[in-house]
Amino acid sequence: MSVAIEFSSIFAKYTNNQMDIKAEGKTVGECLHDLARQYPEFGEIILDKNRDLLPSFDIFVNGEDTYPHTMTYQVKDGDKINIVLIVHGG
């Protein structure tokens, strides 16, 4: 299944200035792993050593927050995944 992955332009330098990328998978996790395969530097930024999403990021599918089941959240052909950087601080 092919989904579109979008993210902030601050990460475009890790994806050859592409900000709307197609990825394959049945879950968000599979799609993120496919994204990391296509763009390893970006994968190092969003995934930890166990290939789980780092806590500095949140994932939305078609505008719906996927937390707390992000990596196992089911996707279908044509869905849109948004990777959002969580801003910490106070």
Backbone as CSV, one residue per row, in Angstrom:
resi,resn,N_x,N_y,N_z,CA_x,CA_y,CA_z,C_x,C_y,C_z
1,MET,0.837,-1.169,0.000,0.000,0.000,0.000,0.887,1.239,0.000
2,SER,0.487,2.203,-0.745,1.260,3.427,-0.848,0.567,4.555,-0.088
3,VAL,1.330,5.212,0.778,0.823,6.368,1.520,1.736,7.555,1.255
4,ALA,1.215,8.746,1.473,2.016,9.968,1.354,2.489,10.350,2.748
5,ILE,3.764,10.702,2.862,4.315,11.160,4.128,4.742,12.607,3.961
6,GLU,4.249,13.454,4.855,4.591,14.869,4.834,5.195,15.266,6.177
7,PHE,6.059,16.277,6.153,6.725,16.743,7.361,7.200,18.163,7.138
8,SER,7.707,18.788,8.189,8.161,20.169,8.130,9.351,20.340,7.187
9,SER,9.423,21.512,6.592,10.514,21.812,5.666,11.885,21.801,6.340
10,ILE,11.935,21.883,7.671,13.244,21.850,8.337,13.944,20.512,8.155
11,PHE,13.209,19.480,7.794,13.797,18.162,7.585,14.096,17.860,6.117
12,ALA,13.765,18.764,5.233,13.921,18.522,3.795,15.370,18.275,3.393
13,LYS,16.318,18.815,4.138,17.729,18.610,3.791,18.125,17.141,3.929
14,TYR,17.343,16.360,4.662,17.625,14.934,4.831,16.927,14.062,3.786
15,THR,16.090,14.693,2.959,15.312,13.942,1.966,15.460,14.535,0.561
16,ASN,16.641,15.067,0.275,16.885,15.676,-1.042,15.838,16.733,-1.381
17,ASN,15.450,17.504,-0.379,14.468,18.584,-0.500,13.073,18.112,-0.896
18,GLN,12.798,16.839,-0.688,11.456,16.311,-0.921,10.682,16.400,0.391
19,MET,9.468,16.914,0.345,8.656,17.029,1.556,7.336,16.270,1.455
20,ASP,7.104,15.618,0.360,5.917,14.791,0.165,6.405,13.493,-0.466
21,ILE,6.592,12.484,0.361,7.253,11.251,-0.066,6.266,10.098,-0.019
22,LYS,6.341,9.228,-0.975,5.526,8.015,-0.985,6.277,6.919,-0.244
23,ALA,5.548,6.168,0.568,6.125,5.040,1.289,5.149,3.874,1.239
24,GLU,5.691,2.691,1.442,4.895,1.468,1.383,4.786,0.857,2.772
25,GLY,3.626,0.279,3.072,3.445,-0.433,4.321,1.982,-0.561,4.689
26,LYS,1.718,-1.466,5.621,0.363,-1.690,6.120,0.132,-0.991,7.454
27,THR,1.235,-0.572,8.102,1.154,0.149,9.375,2.021,1.399,9.277
28,VAL,1.822,2.310,10.224,2.670,3.497,10.279,4.122,3.075,10.433
29,GLY,4.381,2.101,11.296,5.753,1.636,11.508,6.398,1.147,10.225
30,GLU,5.690,0.334,9.457,6.231,-0.164,8.189,6.514,0.991,7.238
31,CYS,5.630,1.974,7.213,5.828,3.137,6.336,7.033,3.974,6.782
32,LEU,7.192,4.150,8.092,8.344,4.896,8.586,9.639,4.144,8.306
33,HIS,9.616,2.824,8.413,10.800,2.038,8.091,11.124,2.133,6.601
34,ASP,10.096,2.173,5.749,10.331,2.356,4.319,10.908,3.741,4.048
35,LEU,10.402,4.755,4.734,10.947,6.101,4.611,12.420,6.109,5.029
36,ALA,12.740,5.440,6.135,14.125,5.373,6.616,15.013,4.614,5.632
37,ARG,14.454,3.634,4.952,15.221,2.906,3.932,15.546,3.830,2.763
38,GLN,14.563,4.640,2.368,14.760,5.563,1.249,15.705,6.703,1.616
39,TYR,15.608,7.193,2.856,16.382,8.350,3.317,16.977,8.027,4.692
40,PRO,18.080,7.282,4.719,18.660,6.820,5.998,18.963,7.933,7.000
41,GLU,19.415,9.089,6.540,19.707,10.180,7.478,18.441,10.637,8.197
42,PHE,17.347,10.720,7.469,16.083,11.112,8.090,15.636,10.035,9.072
43,GLY,15.833,8.781,8.700,15.498,7.678,9.593,16.232,7.766,10.911
44,GLU,17.500,8.179,10.874,18.290,8.322,12.095,17.751,9.427,12.994
45,ILE,17.077,10.388,12.422,16.531,11.507,13.191,15.217,11.130,13.868
46,ILE,14.383,10.336,13.198,13.046,10.058,13.744,12.923,8.719,14.463
47,LEU,13.863,7.787,14.213,13.775,6.450,14.810,14.935,6.203,15.771
48,ASP,14.654,5.477,16.848,15.719,5.121,17.786,16.436,3.864,17.313
49,LYS,17.382,3.366,18.113,18.187,2.205,17.710,17.354,0.931,17.578
50,ASN,16.169,0.906,18.214,15.257,-0.235,18.081,14.251,-0.053,16.949
51,ARG,14.427,1.023,16.201,13.579,1.366,15.060,12.160,1.760,15.481
52,ASP,12.046,2.293,16.706,10.790,2.857,17.189,10.843,4.367,17.018
53,LEU,9.689,4.978,16.934,9.613,6.429,16.799,10.141,7.098,18.060
54,LEU,11.008,8.086,17.882,11.520,8.833,19.021,10.390,9.658,19.648
55,PRO,10.444,9.887,20.976,9.361,10.595,21.657,9.256,12.075,21.285
56,SER,10.185,12.586,20.515,10.128,13.990,20.077,9.200,14.190,18.886
57,PHE,8.580,13.110,18.422,7.724,13.184,17.243,6.345,12.618,17.529
58,ASP,5.366,13.158,16.828,4.005,12.640,16.876,3.597,12.369,15.432
59,ILE,2.737,11.399,15.245,2.303,10.997,13.908,0.785,11.136,13.815
60,PHE,0.353,11.721,12.713,-1.066,11.828,12.411,-1.329,11.110,11.094
61,VAL,-2.433,10.391,11.017,-2.870,9.756,9.771,-4.202,10.380,9.410
62,ASN,-4.229,11.033,8.266,-5.441,11.727,7.809,-5.982,12.665,8.888
63,GLY,-5.071,13.329,9.605,-5.450,14.294,10.624,-5.750,13.714,11.993
64,GLU,-5.685,12.390,12.139,-5.979,11.740,13.410,-4.689,11.332,14.114
65,ASP,-4.554,11.728,15.384,-3.379,11.367,16.173,-3.332,9.846,16.357
66,THR,-2.162,9.246,16.184,-2.015,7.797,16.268,-1.526,7.314,17.629
67,TYR,-1.196,8.240,18.518,-0.686,7.871,19.838,-1.777,7.192,20.645
68,PRO,-1.532,6.160,21.392,-0.269,5.542,21.756,0.112,4.322,20.914
69,HIS,-0.593,4.057,19.857,-0.345,2.855,19.040,0.289,3.208,17.704
70,THR,1.167,4.177,17.711,1.690,4.741,16.473,2.275,3.694,15.530
71,MET,3.198,2.901,15.988,3.913,2.004,15.079,3.027,0.882,14.541
72,THR,1.966,0.526,15.244,1.073,-0.547,14.789,-0.220,-0.016,14.171
73,TYR,-0.349,1.294,14.111,-1.555,1.925,13.559,-1.698,1.533,12.083
74,GLN,-2.832,0.983,11.715,-3.086,0.508,10.361,-3.290,1.668,9.388
75,VAL,-2.723,1.542,8.200,-2.938,2.517,7.134,-3.438,1.787,5.898
76,LYS,-4.048,2.568,5.007,-4.529,1.989,3.753,-4.026,2.833,2.587
77,ASP,-4.117,2.280,1.423,-3.654,2.947,0.215,-4.264,4.344,0.111
78,GLY,-3.416,5.339,-0.104,-3.879,6.705,-0.271,-3.919,7.535,0.998
79,ASP,-3.662,6.918,2.163,-3.645,7.683,3.409,-2.509,8.699,3.397
80,LYS,-2.640,9.701,4.274,-1.592,10.718,4.423,-1.077,10.688,5.853
81,ILE,0.227,10.474,5.977,0.898,10.494,7.270,1.618,11.816,7.428
82,ASN,1.400,12.474,8.558,2.132,13.704,8.877,3.031,13.426,10.065
83,ILE,4.311,13.764,9.912,5.286,13.647,10.993,5.434,15.038,11.600
84,VAL,5.146,15.133,12.899,5.151,16.429,13.578,6.201,16.401,14.689
85,LEU,7.077,17.391,14.678,8.067,17.562,15.739,7.371,18.180,16.946
86,ILE,7.524,17.540,18.097,6.934,18.049,19.331,7.928,19.034,19.939
87,VAL,7.454,20.237,20.215,8.303,21.256,20.811,8.208,21.129,22.333
88,HIS,9.351,20.912,22.967,9.420,20.768,24.412,9.881,22.073,25.043
89,GLY,9.575,22.253,26.260,10.052,23.424,26.984,8.938,24.062,27.795
90,GLY,9.247,25.201,28.345,8.224,25.802,29.183,8.350,27.292,29.242
